[in-house]
Amino acid sequence: MTLMASDSFTSTTLPTPEARTQEKTRKFVLTLSCVERAGIVQAVTTFLFERGFNIDEHQQFDDGLRQTLHLRTAFSGSPDYTPERLNKEFSAIADRFDMKFSFHDETKQRIMVMVSKFGHCLNDLIFRWRGGSLGGDIVLVVSNHETHRAMADAAGLPFVYLPVTPNTKADAEARLLELVDEHDVDLVVLARYMQVLSDGLCRALEGRAINIHHSFLPGFKGARPYHQAYDRGVKLVGATAHYVTADLDEGPIIEQEVIRVDHTYGPTTLSTVGRDAEALALSRAVRWHCEHRVLLDQTSTVVFR
């Protein structure tokens, strides 16, 4: 047939096989920890195979010292499945091996960032969130100072001023937990939030609160740590990102960043380098947590990067 100039013609682009596959699949992540024994990996892979899932990424760590197995498996398949359904159907296997496990889908973690007067970590987190590389969604900024309200406003984020004094600490922490519930927060990030959390709040946020601090602790405690470091002639500046526990600054470590320095670095330059290290370590820890790559193992962590 020859098309004439008067004939109407509509071009329709058919989806590629890859696109059709993506439309019909849903991505999940399984994480688990248990005592090491034969048959665990086979049980997991058989479970996924029988339900038509494709394994996209698999990582495991066999801890010979603690005789434990840690596993993270990313897989994709039928959108008819949900994490709740997978949890229910996997429970028999989990009971057999006495596993601690969880399934997750692509739903992004909702993040509340807490900050005081230093804004470099908040600024970095917002930048990565807006660029799509943070791994989760920032939904709220909370601070005991008004210093960074404009930064939150510019990013379109709600900002809650929550002052803390010795007399109001209990009420402030109660309000903080209310905000966690109101905004369906999955992860609390202390981005240089300079208030010590109570033991009760630490327990309430166990496993879902991350803190950042310079890595001079416990050597250089208190005020002006970079001046102390300069006086001692340090050669390394770093930062530690860890889960929050009642043991101040001693929670399970997720990530550390180290930058080499020398005698030419004065206190101000050391502080600048330290802020860079803090931003890097914290953003990595947040992203790995949101991607379900961090498994708690007693007082330490296993991180599948």
C-alpha positions in Angstrom: 0.0 0.0 0.0 1.2 3.5 -0.9 0.5 6.3 1.6 -0.8 9.5 0.0 -0.2 12.9 1.4 -3.8 13.1 2.5 -3.6 9.9 4.5 -3.3 10.2 8.3 -0.6 8.1 10.0 0.1 7.7 13.6 3.4 6.3 14.8 3.4 4.2 18.0 6.6 3.2 19.7 6.3 -0.3 21.2 8.1 -0.8 24.6 11.3 -2.7 24.5 11.5 -6.2 26.0 13.5 -4.7 28.9 10.9 -2.1 29.5 8.1 -4.7 29.5 10.1 -6.8 32.0 10.6 -3.8 34.3 6.8 -3.1 34.2 6.1 -6.6 35.4 8.8 -6.8 38.2 9.2 -5.5 41.6 12.6 -5.2 43.5 13.2 -6.5 47.0 16.0 -7.0 49.5 16.3 -9.8 52.0 18.7 -9.4 55.0 19.3 -12.1 57.6 21.6 -13.1 60.3 21.8 -16.5 62.1 24.2 -19.1 63.5 26.3 -20.6 60.8 25.3 -24.0 59.6 24.9 -26.0 56.3 21.9 -25.4 54.0 21.1 -21.8 54.7 22.0 -20.3 51.3 20.4 -23.3 49.6 17.2 -22.7 51.5 17.2 -19.0 50.6 17.9 -19.5 46.9 15.3 -22.3 46.7 12.7 -20.2 48.3 13.3 -17.4 45.7 13.5 -19.8 42.8 10.2 -21.5 43.6 8.5 -18.1 43.5 10.0 -17.1 40.2 12.4 -14.5 41.5 15.6 -13.5 39.9 18.6 -12.8 42.2 20.2 -9.4 41.2 22.8 -9.2 43.9 24.0 -11.5 46.6 26.5 -10.9 49.4 27.3 -12.9 52.5 29.8 -12.9 55.4 30.6 -16.0 57.4 32.0 -14.8 60.7 34.2 -17.6 61.8 35.0 -16.0 65.2 31.4 -15.6 66.2 30.1 -18.6 64.2 27.4 -16.5 62.5 26.3 -15.9 58.9 25.1 -12.5 57.6 23.4 -12.3 54.2 22.0 -9.6 51.9 20.2 -10.7 48.7 18.6 -8.3 46.3 16.1 -9.9 43.9 13.2 -9.0 41.6 10.0 -10.7 40.4 6.3 -10.6 40.5 4.7 -7.4 41.7 2.0 -9.5 43.4 4.4 -10.1 46.3 4.9 -7.7 49.2 7.4 -7.6 52.0 4.6 -8.7 54.4 3.7 -11.7 52.2 7.3 -12.7 51.9 7.9 -12.4 55.6 4.9 -14.7 56.2 6.0 -17.3 53.6 9.6 -17.3 54.7 8.8 -17.7 58.4 9.1 -21.5 58.3 12.6 -21.4 56.9 13.5 -18.7 59.4 12.2 -20.8 62.3 14.2 -23.8 61.1 17.5 -21.9 61.1 16.6 -19.5 64.0 17.1 -16.5 61.7 16.8 -12.8 62.3 15.5 -11.6 59.0 13.6 -8.9 57.1 12.3 -8.2 53.6 12.2 -4.7 52.1 10.8 -3.3 48.8 11.8 -0.2 47.0 10.0 2.1 49.3 12.5 4.8 50.3 13.4 5.4 54.0 12.0 8.6 55.4 14.7 10.6 57.1 14.6 13.2 59.9 17.7 15.3 60.2 18.7 16.9 63.5 21.2 19.7 63.5 22.5 22.5 65.8 24.8 25.3 64.8 27.2 23.5 62.4 25.4 23.1 59.0 28.0 21.4 56.8 26.5 17.9 57.2 22.9 19.1 56.8 23.9 20.9 53.6 25.7 17.9 52.2 22.7 15.6 53.0 20.3 17.9 51.4 22.5 18.2 48.3 22.7 14.4 47.9 19.0 14.0 48.6 18.1 16.5 45.9 20.5 14.8 43.5 19.0 11.4 44.2 22.1 9.8 45.7 21.2 9.7 49.4 19.2 6.5 49.2 16.3 7.9 51.2 14.0 10.9 51.4 14.6 13.8 53.9 11.1 14.7 55.2 11.9 17.0 58.2 14.7 19.1 59.8 14.7 19.6 63.5 17.0 21.9 65.4 17.6 23.3 68.8 18.7 26.6 67.1 17.1 28.7 64.4 20.4 29.0 62.5 19.6 26.7 59.6 15.9 27.4 59.0 16.7 29.2 55.8 18.6 26.2 54.5 15.7 23.9 55.1 13.2 26.4 53.7 15.3 26.7 50.5 15.1 22.9 50.1 11.3 22.9 50.7 11.7 21.0 53.9 9.6 21.5 57.1 11.8 23.0 59.9 10.9 22.5 63.5 12.6 24.6 66.2 12.9 22.5 69.3 14.9 24.3 72.0 16.4 22.2 74.7 17.3 23.2 78.3 17.9 21.1 81.4 14.3 21.9 82.5 12.7 21.2 79.1 14.8 18.2 77.9 12.2 15.6 78.8 9.4 17.5 77.0 11.6 18.1 74.0 12.5 14.5 73.6 8.8 13.5 74.0 8.0 16.0 71.2 10.8 14.5 69.1 9.2 11.1 69.3 5.9 12.6 68.4 7.5 14.1 65.3 8.9 10.7 64.4 5.4 9.2 64.5 3.7 12.2 62.8 6.1 12.1 59.8 6.5 8.3 59.6 10.2 8.7 60.1 12.3 5.5 59.5 15.7 7.0 60.3 16.9 9.9 62.5 20.2 11.4 61.5 22.1 13.5 64.0 24.0 15.8 61.7 26.2 17.5 64.3 23.3 17.8 66.7 25.0 18.9 69.8 22.7 17.5 72.5 23.2 14.3 74.4 20.1 12.1 74.1 18.7 10.4 77.1 19.1 6.7 77.6 15.3 6.3 77.1 15.4 8.1 73.8 18.4 6.1 72.6 16.5 2.9 73.4 13.4 4.1 71.6 15.5 4.9 68.5 17.7 1.8 68.7 18.9 0.7 65.2 17.3 3.7 63.5 19.4 6.7 64.6 22.8 7.6 63.2 25.3 10.0 64.7 28.5 11.6 63.3 31.5 13.0 65.3 35.2 13.6 64.7 37.4 10.6 65.3 39.7 12.2 67.8 37.5 10.7 70.5 38.2 9.6 73.2 41.7 11.2 73.1 40.6 14.8 72.5 37.4 15.3 74.5 35.5 18.5 75.1 35.8 21.9 73.5 38.3 22.9 70.7 39.3 19.3 69.7 41.1 20.6 66.6 43.2 22.9 68.7 44.1 19.9 70.9 44.9 18.0 67.8 47.2 20.7 66.5 49.0 21.0 69.8 49.7 17.2 69.6 50.8 17.3 66.0 48.2 14.8 64.6 48.9 13.4 61.2 45.4 12.0 60.5 42.0 13.7 60.7 38.8 11.6 60.5 35.2 11.1 61.3 33.1 8.2 62.6 29.4 7.5 61.8 27.7 5.1 64.1 24.4 4.0 65.5 23.2 5.9 68.5 23.3 4.0 71.8 23.2 5.0 75.5 27.0 4.7 75.5 27.9 8.2 74.3 29.7 8.1 70.9 30.4 4.4 71.3 27.6 2.8 69.2 28.2 0.2 66.5 30.4 1.9 63.8 29.0 2.0 60.2 31.7 4.1 58.4 34.9 6.0 59.1 36.7 8.5 56.9 40.4 9.5 57.3 42.3 12.3 55.7 46.1 12.7 56.0 47.4 16.0 57.3 50.8 17.4 58.4 52.4 20.1 60.5 51.3 22.9 58.1 47.7 22.4 59.0 46.6 24.9 61.7 43.5 24.5 63.8 41.2 26.2 61.3 42.5 24.1 58.4 42.2 21.0 60.5 38.6 21.9 61.3 37.8 22.4 57.6 39.3 19.0 56.7 37.4 17.5 59.6 34.1 18.8 58.3 34.8 17.2 54.9 35.5 13.9 56.6 32.3 14.2 58.6 30.1 14.9 55.6 31.6 12.0 53.7 31.3 9.4 56.4 27.8 10.5 57.4 26.4 10.4 53.9 27.8 7.0 53.2 26.4 5.6 56.4 22.9 7.1 55.7 22.9 5.7 52.1 24.1 2.2 53.2 21.5 2.1 56.0 18.7 3.2 53.6 19.8 0.5 51.1 19.6 -2.1 53.8 23.3 -2.8 53.5 24.1 -2.5 57.3 23.5 -5.5 59.6 23.9 -5.1 63.3 26.2 -7.7 64.9 26.2 -7.2 68.7 28.4 -4.1 69.2 29.6 -3.9 65.6 28.2 -4.0 62.1 28.5 -5.9 58.8 28.3 -3.5 55.9 27.7 -4.9 52.4 28.9 -2.0 50.2 
